[in-house]
Amino acid sequence: MTTFDDRERGFETKFARDQDMAFRITARRNRLIGTWAAELMGLTPAETDAYAKAVVQADFEEAGDEDVIRKLLGDLVSANVDIDEARIRVALDQRTVEARRQLMESQ
């Protein structure tokens, strides 16, 4: 093996690891934001768990965060929670930081 091949394999490994970490952060963030929204809606613990899982699943509909934001906004408005898209985006940013922190601590 040449040094170039070793470097290339190293970059590919790092890329795969970074992509895996980004996926795990997003999934954890979605679970955290689902729990946050469930608390705002006054759901029971069992309903909260199911709702958090539904938010994680909603993220697979399309690339980016718009599908999650749409779900949260629609569900919160339907539950008569006074909220807007900007507040949801702020909550997403906060939960992203929290998710990253939790994953870093667990490693």
Backbone as CSV, one residue per row, in Angstrom:
resi,resn,N_x,N_y,N_z,CA_x,CA_y,CA_z,C_x,C_y,C_z
1,MET,0.844,-1.187,0.000,0.000,0.000,0.000,0.888,1.249,0.000
2,THR,0.475,2.211,-0.747,1.228,3.455,-0.771,0.685,4.414,0.280
3,THR,1.433,5.424,0.550,1.002,6.441,1.503,-0.273,7.120,1.017
4,PHE,-0.370,7.323,-0.301,-1.573,7.944,-0.859,-2.803,7.087,-0.573
5,ASP,-2.688,5.780,-0.793,-3.816,4.887,-0.533,-4.206,4.899,0.945
6,ASP,-3.216,4.924,1.812,-3.491,4.986,3.255,-4.220,6.271,3.615
7,ARG,-3.760,7.372,3.054,-4.421,8.665,3.328,-5.843,8.658,2.801
8,GLU,-6.033,8.115,1.597,-7.369,8.066,1.015,-8.296,7.229,1.898
9,ARG,-7.845,6.095,2.351,-8.652,5.239,3.210,-8.951,5.956,4.535
10,GLY,-7.980,6.686,5.050,-8.187,7.463,6.275,-9.263,8.523,6.096
11,PHE,-9.230,9.229,4.970,-10.250,10.246,4.691,-11.630,9.621,4.537
12,GLU,-11.697,8.478,3.855,-12.975,7.798,3.676,-13.541,7.332,5.020
13,THR,-12.668,6.821,5.869,-13.097,6.373,7.197,-13.604,7.550,8.025
14,LYS,-12.882,8.670,7.973,-13.301,9.856,8.720,-14.634,10.372,8.197
15,PHE,-14.806,10.393,6.882,-16.056,10.851,6.290,-17.220,9.979,6.763
16,ALA,-17.033,8.658,6.723,-18.090,7.739,7.162,-18.414,7.950,8.633
17,ARG,-17.407,8.133,9.452,-17.607,8.366,10.884,-18.341,9.688,11.124
18,ASP,-17.958,10.728,10.387,-18.622,12.033,10.523,-20.088,11.962,10.088
19,GLN,-20.365,11.230,9.013,-21.746,11.083,8.548,-22.586,10.308,9.559
20,ASP,-22.004,9.283,10.136,-22.707,8.503,11.157,-23.018,9.369,12.376
21,MET,-22.047,10.172,12.790,-22.260,11.043,13.942,-23.333,12.085,13.649
22,ALA,-23.324,12.651,12.451,-24.339,13.644,12.079,-25.731,13.018,12.096
23,PHE,-25.847,11.782,11.609,-27.139,11.086,11.618,-27.609,10.855,13.051
24,ARG,-26.698,10.406,13.900,-27.069,10.127,15.297,-27.443,11.401,16.037
25,ILE,-26.749,12.504,15.775,-27.089,13.781,16.411,-28.484,14.214,15.974
26,THR,-28.779,14.117,14.687,-30.090,14.525,14.185,-31.199,13.652,14.762
27,ALA,-30.981,12.352,14.813,-31.999,11.457,15.370,-32.234,11.763,16.855
28,ARG,-31.160,11.988,17.602,-31.325,12.313,19.020,-31.993,13.665,19.181
29,ARG,-31.614,14.632,18.358,-32.239,15.953,18.408,-33.740,15.841,18.152
30,ASN,-34.119,15.043,17.172,-35.536,14.885,16.852,-36.291,14.236,18.008
31,ARG,-35.665,13.299,18.680,-36.291,12.674,19.847,-36.467,13.710,20.958
32,LEU,-35.436,14.525,21.182,-35.512,15.561,22.215,-36.582,16.605,21.883
33,ILE,-36.651,17.013,20.626,-37.644,18.025,20.238,-39.043,17.429,20.294
34,GLY,-39.177,16.145,19.996,-40.466,15.481,20.122,-40.932,15.428,21.567
35,THR,-40.008,15.176,22.475,-40.325,15.165,23.905,-40.732,16.560,24.369
36,TRP,-40.022,17.571,23.896,-40.335,18.964,24.232,-41.748,19.321,23.771
37,ALA,-42.057,18.974,22.523,-43.383,19.289,21.973,-44.475,18.516,22.713
38,ALA,-44.202,17.274,23.049,-45.184,16.459,23.770,-45.496,17.070,25.132
39,GLU,-44.476,17.610,25.795,-44.699,18.275,27.083,-45.575,19.507,26.906
40,LEU,-45.345,20.257,25.833,-46.174,21.436,25.561,-47.624,21.047,25.311
41,MET,-47.818,19.869,24.710,-49.175,19.409,24.406,-49.810,18.685,25.588
42,GLY,-49.035,18.439,26.636,-49.573,17.782,27.820,-49.825,16.291,27.645
43,LEU,-48.990,15.627,26.871,-49.164,14.198,26.636,-48.671,13.374,27.829
44,THR,-49.203,12.184,27.955,-48.768,11.264,29.012,-47.376,10.727,28.663
45,PRO,-46.677,10.103,29.620,-45.353,9.542,29.308,-45.365,8.543,28.147
46,ALA,-46.371,7.686,28.100,-46.449,6.722,26.997,-46.705,7.433,25.665
47,GLU,-47.585,8.420,25.684,-47.866,9.192,24.474,-46.634,10.003,24.061
48,THR,-45.898,10.500,25.043,-44.684,11.269,24.761,-43.668,10.408,24.039
49,ASP,-43.470,9.182,24.507,-42.517,8.276,23.872,-42.930,7.987,22.433
50,ALA,-44.206,7.698,22.229,-44.708,7.411,20.881,-44.582,8.644,19.980
51,TYR,-44.865,9.815,20.528,-44.785,11.041,19.737,-43.333,11.337,19.349
52,ALA,-42.402,11.162,20.283,-40.988,11.401,19.985,-40.528,10.476,18.855
53,LYS,-40.970,9.232,18.880,-40.623,8.296,17.800,-41.234,8.747,16.474
54,ALA,-42.447,9.279,16.523,-43.107,9.763,15.306,-42.361,10.952,14.708
55,VAL,-41.813,11.806,15.564,-41.029,12.948,15.071,-39.753,12.449,14.395
56,VAL,-39.102,11.461,14.984,-37.901,10.884,14.366,-38.259,10.314,12.992
57,GLN,-39.374,9.612,12.900,-39.809,9.042,11.624,-40.152,10.123,10.598
58,ALA,-40.702,11.231,11.058,-41.086,12.313,10.151,-39.885,12.893,9.419
59,ASP,-38.712,12.792,10.035,-37.516,13.361,9.420,-37.085,12.590,8.181
60,PHE,-37.601,11.398,7.961,-37.213,10.601,6.808,-38.032,10.929,5.568
61,GLU,-38.992,11.859,5.681,-39.851,12.200,4.551,-39.109,12.971,3.459
62,GLU,-38.239,13.875,3.856,-37.471,14.661,2.883,-36.191,15.140,3.542
63,ALA,-35.251,15.575,2.731,-33.985,16.069,3.261,-34.200,17.396,3.990
64,GLY,-33.422,17.632,5.013,-33.516,18.871,5.765,-34.489,18.775,6.920
65,ASP,-34.715,19.901,7.553,-35.536,19.954,8.762,-36.984,20.359,8.505
66,GLU,-37.315,20.719,7.279,-38.649,21.263,7.007,-39.769,20.271,7.332
67,ASP,-39.535,18.988,7.102,-40.568,17.998,7.399,-40.830,17.904,8.898
68,VAL,-39.774,18.007,9.690,-39.930,17.969,11.149,-40.639,19.230,11.636
69,ILE,-40.237,20.368,11.113,-40.852,21.638,11.510,-42.337,21.640,11.157
70,ARG,-42.669,21.168,9.951,-44.069,21.090,9.537,-44.888,20.215,10.483
71,LYS,-44.343,19.056,10.852,-45.051,18.145,11.751,-45.260,18.795,13.108
72,LEU,-44.178,19.344,13.668,-44.274,19.963,14.989,-45.263,21.124,14.984
73,LEU,-45.145,21.994,14.003,-46.025,23.160,13.934,-47.485,22.727,13.795
74,GLY,-47.740,21.784,12.915,-49.108,21.312,12.721,-49.679,20.670,13.975
75,ASP,-48.906,19.822,14.622,-49.380,19.133,15.818,-49.577,20.099,16.987
76,LEU,-48.639,21.035,17.152,-48.752,21.984,18.265,-49.930,22.936,18.067
77,VAL,-50.116,23.408,16.854,-51.250,24.297,16.573,-52.564,23.533,16.768
78,SER,-52.618,22.275,16.327,-53.822,21.454,16.513,-54.136,21.243,17.986
79,ALA,-53.091,21.231,18.819,-53.274,21.039,20.261,-53.488,22.373,20.983
80,ASN,-53.726,23.444,20.212,-53.970,24.786,20.762,-52.802,25.338,21.575
81,VAL,-51.580,25.001,21.152,-50.384,25.566,21.777,-50.025,26.818,20.990
82,ASP,-49.807,27.919,21.693,-49.450,29.185,21.058,-47.967,29.139,20.680
83,ILE,-47.692,28.891,19.399,-46.309,28.718,18.941,-46.202,29.159,17.493
84,ASP,-44.988,29.508,17.091,-44.749,29.841,15.692,-43.497,29.105,15.216
85,GLU,-43.259,29.200,13.922,-42.145,28.484,13.317,-40.802,28.938,13.875
86,ALA,-40.663,30.219,14.151,-39.400,30.739,14.669,-39.058,30.104,16.022
87,ARG,-40.053,29.958,16.868,-39.807,29.349,18.190,-39.415,27.874,18.039
88,ILE,-40.004,27.197,17.076,-39.648,25.800,16.829,-38.210,25.711,16.323
89,ARG,-37.827,26.621,15.448,-36.451,26.616,14.934,-35.439,26.871,16.049
90,VAL,-35.754,27.776,16.953,-34.871,28.027,18.103,-34.763,26.766,18.961
91,ALA,-35.902,26.120,19.200,-35.906,24.886,19.998,-35.093,23.798,19.295
92,LEU,-35.178,23.716,17.973,-34.376,22.739,17.224,-32.887,22.998,17.411
93,ASP,-32.489,24.267,17.313,-31.081,24.615,17.509,-30.611,24.235,18.910
94,GLN,-31.433,24.523,19.905,-31.071,24.187,21.283,-30.953,22.685,21.463
95,ARG,-31.874,21.924,20.885,-31.841,20.467,21.018,-30.687,19.860,20.243
96,THR,-30.248,20.513,19.167,-29.082,20.031,18.426,-27.837,20.107,19.307
97,VAL,-27.681,21.211,19.994,-26.549,21.379,20.912,-26.611,20.328,22.013
98,GLU,-27.793,20.129,22.570,-27.972,19.144,23.638,-27.692,17.731,23.132
99,ALA,-28.164,17.391,21.952,-27.936,16.064,21.384,-26.446,15.818,21.161
100,ARG,-25.763,16.811,20.629,-24.314,16.687,20.406,-23.593,16.482,21.736
101,ARG,-23.975,17.244,22.749,-23.353,17.116,24.067,-23.574,15.720,24.640
102,GLN,-24.804,15.226,24.540,-25.108,13.899,25.071,-24.301,12.814,24.367
103,LEU,-24.189,12.905,23.063,-23.424,11.892,22.324,-21.935,11.973,22.629
104,MET,-21.420,13.168,22.788,-19.997,13.313,23.113,-19.698,12.748,24.498
105,GLU,-20.613,12.961,25.429,-20.425,12.436,26.780,-20.521,10.932,26.820
106,SER,-21.313,10.349,25.942,-21.504,8.891,25.969,-20.339,8.145,25.327
107,GLN,-19.472,8.859,24.643,-18.338,8.191,23.974,-17.113,8.145,24.839
